[in-house]
Amino acid sequence: MVEEKKDVIVLGGGPAGSFSAMQLVAMRPELTESIVLLEAKRQGRDKVCAGGVSGRVMRRSREQLGIDIASLAGRDIDGLNPRFRDMEAKATKKGFGKVIRRQVLDSFLLDRVRDAGVTVYTETPATRIHRTSDGVSVETKEGTFTGKVLIAADGVNGLTKRTLGLDSIGRKEFLYMARLPELDMPSRLIVDYTPILDGVPGYAWFFPEEKGLNAGITGGSAGNMKLLKSVFFKMIQKNLGEDITGEEPIMQVWPERFFSVAVPSYSERILFVGDNLGVTPLTGEGLGVCFDSSRAAAQEALRALDRNDYSFRTYPWRLKTCEFFPTWSLEHVFLMLKSPTLFRLFFMLTTERNKPIEKTLMDLYCRIFAGDIHISYLTALHLMCTMTPSWKLLKSLVLGGGPKR
């Protein structure tokens, strides 16, 4: 049985774990042999979901880690179509993102971790996690690994938060995902918020793949999964013009957590990244949180090793300086309200030029999503100005005017 002592244990071989290991090596190459990554499942296993990778994540991973995610097989996306009722906003942006099958993306990133010289164990689930006098110990079927720091990238229902009793904190929900290989759609992402009118506090998404498309719906809970499924079929009919109720696709139920400052991001000697923190609430983007939190966690871990202080009290502050945080702040407020009137105003802001900014909200959002500009609190302020409706738009809203089609 293996008995290893390392400086850093990364638990989880998905994007958050792989990015964390690569960020550590990029920042401190001499630490490479003191890092181990433990993945519970087989590498390259098939997954229902297809990851929508933003242009920002592809660009930053190339700049910071020297890896080319854009070279992977997938479907290039050139725009976004948010929808609500019969309203639609359209935005076109070259380099907006790419839809890549998750088993392709996960396997690619794990290979890059190995290329960087990090020891990787797959099919090695953790069975017990506990603190020792000088670190954190992770027990597996391969043996016991003890580290000074544990970066927990083991997912929304991972062992780490369950062990610490933190798994119930924060808003969690269920979603349905399905692969629809017989259907096709343009190279754009569709996100439809109409389900809120049916009592589902979420949205439906449609992502084109190389063959067919990936679709799903969020907003599920223990008491509304039957309703969630029926609304999902309704959204397929609405957005794709297809009735698939007679040939129900294979669907997977998946839990997710919304990122929130109230969700625990650390414990003594333990840093949480990726799905352990959550996804953005309005678009469900998880890879952006994975990438940014992995960089913040690597910085925090190195600071701890240098100072021999493993309290990680500054980690929440680092997360608030991440690129995903300013736009998350706006999404969080917007989705909490879930008002049909607010959604209508949102679509007016995305389709009308709003003086004095003279840009639509979608113009700026697409540049952020594609990574053309670095997001900062100044960017967030600019977004807030863009979201502040002019008198003309408020008057149109009160009088019942709609967005341009």
N, C-alpha and C positions, 0 to 999 in steps of 0.2 A: 504493500500500500504506500502511496505517495505521502510524504510529509514535507511540505514546502513552506518556507517563510519568504515573504515578498514585502516590498514596500507598498505596492498597490494591488488589490484584487479588483478586477472588473467583473461583476456578476451579470451576465446577459450578453449574447452575441448578436443582438439586433442592431439597428443603426445607432442607437444611443450608446450602447456598449462599445461598438467598433469605433465610432467617432471619438469616444473618450480615450480609448487606448492610443489612437493615432495622434490625438491632440497632446497627450502626455509625451509621446516620443518626439513629436515635432518641437515641443518647448524644451525638453530635457532629454536629448538622445542618450546620454550616459545612464539614464534610468531604465533603459529598455529591458535589460535582463532581470530587473526587479519588478516587472509587471506580469501578471498572469490574467488571462481572460477565460472565464468558465461559461460555457453555453450548454443549456439543458438538452436541447434537441439536436437532431441530425442537420448538418449543414445542407442548404439548398432544398429543404422540404417544400412541397407545394403549399401555397396559401391562396385563399379565395381573394384576398384583397390585392389591389394593384395600387402602388404608391404614386400619388401625384407629387412629383418632386419639383419644387419651385425653382425658377431660374436663379433666385438668390442663393439657395442651398448649393446648387451646382457651381455657381460662381465662387462662393466663399470656400467651398471644399477644394476647389482648384487653387485658389490664392493661398490658403492657409496650410493645406495638406498635400498639394500637388497631385491630387487624384482627379480623374476625368470621368465623372458620373454620366456626363452627356454622351459619352461614347457607347453606353450600354444600349442593348436592343430595347426598343420601346416606341412610343408614339409621341412625336413632338407636338406640343400644344401652343397655339398661337393666339389664345384669347380666353375670355371668361364671359359667360352669360348668366348673371343672376336673374331669377324670376320670382314673381309673386303675383298670384291670381293670373290676370291676363296681361300683366306688365312685364317688361323685359328690358334689361340694360345690356348693351353689347360693348365689349372692349376688345381691341385687337392689339397685340404686342408680340413682336417676334422675340423669341427667347423667353416667353412667359413661363414655360415649364415643360415637363416631360412625364408621361405616365409609363412607369416601369414596373413589371411584375415584381412583387416583393421578394420572392425566392431568388430572383436574379440580382436585385439590389443587395439583399442581405448577404448573399454568398460572395459577391464582388467585394463588399466592404470587409468581410471577415478575411478574405484572401489578402487584402491590403494590410491588415493588421499583422498577419503572418509575415508578409514581405518586409514589414518594418522591424521584424525580429522579436516580436512579442510571442511568448508561449501561449498557445490556444488549446483548450480542451473542449471538444464537442461531445454530445451525448453524455454529459456529466452534470446531471441535476444536483442542486444543493439540497441536502436533506435536513441540515440544521445550521443555524447561524447563532453565534453567541460571542459576547465580548470576553476578552482575556485581560490579564493584567497590563499587557502592553500592545493590544491591538484587537482585531476582530478575526474570529476563526470561522471558516466555512467548511462544513463536512460534506463529502460527496462519496460516491461509490468508488472513486479512484483514490480517495484518501482525504487528508485534511490540509487545508491551505490557510495559513495565518498571515495577515497583512496589517500594516500600520494604518492603512486607509482602505475602506471598501466603497467602491463606486457602484451603487445599486441601480442596474439597468434591467431589472428582471420583470418589468411590466406592471400593468395596472393591478393585477392580482398576485403580484410576486411575493415570494417567501419573506423578503426582508421587512416590508411594511407589516405583514401579518405577524411576524415574530415580535415586532415592536408595538403591535396593537394600534398601528396608525392607518390601517387599510380602509377604515370606515370614514375617515375625515375627508371632506370635500365632496362636491357634487359628482356622483357617478350615475351613468345610465347605460342602456344597452342599445345596440344598433343591429340592423339586419344588413348583410352584404350578400351580393349574388354576382356570378359571372354570367353574362348573356352573350355567348359566342356567336349566335345566329343574327344578332342585331348590329347595326353600324350607325355611326354618327360622325359629324364633322369633327375636325381636330380642335375642339374647344371643350372647356369644362362647363358643365351646366350644374348650377346649384339652385334648387327651388325651395323657397321658404313657405309655400302655400300650406304645407301640413299643419301649421299653427292654427289655421282656420278649422281644422278637423279635431282639434284638441290634442294634437301631438306637438310637444314643445321642441321641435327640431326641424330638420330639412332633409330633402332628398338630393342625392348627387348622382351624376352620370359622367363617367370618365372613359373616353375612347381608348381602346388598346389596339395593338397591331392587328389582332383578330377579335372582333366583337367589342364588348365594352364591360366595364365594371360599374355596378350601381349599388346603391344602398340608401338607407334612411336612418336617421338618428332620432332620439327622443323617446326611447323605450324604457319601460320600467316593469317591475314584476306584475303589475296589474293591467298593462295596456298592450302586451305583445301581439294579441290577436288584432287589435285595432291598428297597431303599427304595420302589420303585414298587409291588411286590406288597404290602408292608405298608400303603402308602397306600390301596390299594383295599380292603384288609381293614378299615382304620379308617373308611372311608366306609360300609361295610356295618355296622359296629358302631355308629357314631354316628348315621347317618341312615337305616339300614334299607334302603339302596339297593345293588343290585349293578350296577355300571357297567362290568364287565370286558368285556362284549360290545360296548360303544360307548365306547371309550376317549376321554376328553376331550383337548383340546389342552393339553399340559403344557409348562411352561417350567422349565428348570434355571437356578438362580440361586445365585451364591456369596454367602456372608455371613461376617463375622468376629465373634466374640464380643468384647465390650469387656473389656479387662484393663489393669491398671496396667502390665503388661509390654509392651503395644503402644505403639510410639513415638507420642507426641502432638505432637511438634514437632521442628524442626530449625532451624538458623540462618535467620532471616527467614521461616520457613514454619510455619504452624499448621494442624493437621489437625482436621477436624470431621466429624460425622455418621458415615457408613458407613466412613470412613477410620479411625475409632476403633472402631466396632463396635456391636452391639446387645446388649440385656440377654439373658442366657442362658436364663432360665426362661420368659419370655413372648415373647421375640423383639421387644420394643418397640424400634423404631429412632427413631421421631419424637421420643420424649422425650429421647434422647441428642442428636439433631439440634438440638432447640431449646435445650437447656441448654448444649451445647458451643458453639453459635453465640454465645450471650451471653458465655460465658467467653472465647472467642476475640476478640470485639469489645473486651472490657475489656483483654485482654492486648495487642492491636494498638495501642489508643490509648495505653496506658502506654508502649509501645515508641516510638511517634512522639513522645511528649512528652519522653522521656528519651534518645532516640537510642541506645537499647540494644535490639538485635534478637536477643538470645540466647534469650529466652522461657523462661528457667529456672523462672519462677514459674507457668507454664501448668499443669503437672501438679497443683500445689496448687489452682489455681482449679477444675479439674475435680473434685477431691475435695470441694469445697464445693458442687458442683451438686446439685440436688434428686434427680437420678436415682441419685446415687452410694451413699447409705446402703442403699437397697433392692437395688441391684445387688450390694453386698457380701454381703448375705444370700443372694441368688439364686445367686451365684457359688459359695459354699460348698456350698449345697444341691445344685446340679446336678453339681458335681464328684464327689460321692459316688455318686449314681444308684443308691442301694440300694432294693430293693423294700420293705424294712422301714421305711426312712426315708420313702418315699412314703406308706406306710400310716399312719405317725405323722402326716405332714403332713395327710392327710385327716381324721384324728381331731381335729387341732388346728383345722381349718377348720369342723368341724361340731359340736364339743362346746364348751360353755362351760368355759373353763380357769381355775379359781381360782388365785390371787386376782384375776386380771385381770377375770374375768367377761365377757370378750368372745371371740368367735372370731377367728382369724387373718384370715378373710375380711372381717369387719366393718371392721377397721382398713385392710386393703389396699384395699378398695373406696373408702374415703374418700380415701386417698392417690392412687389412680389417677384419681379424679374431680376432684382438685384442691381438695377441701374444706379440707385442711390443708397448710401448707407443710412440706415434708420437711426434717428436720434430723437431726443426730446424736442429738438427744434423741428424735426420732421413731423412729430406728433402735433405740435402747435400749428404747423401748417395744415395738417389734416383737419384739426379742429376748426380752423378758419374756413376750410373748404366745406366742412359740414355745417357751418353756421348759415342758415338760409337767409337769403336776401328778402327784403320786404315784398318783392315781386313774387317770390316762390311761396312765402307765407300766405299772401293774398290768394294765390292760385290754390293752395291747399284748403283754405277756409271756404273758398267758393266752389270747391269740388273739381278743380282742374286736374288733369292727369299728366303723366310724363309723356314726352314725345315718343312715338313708336318708331 
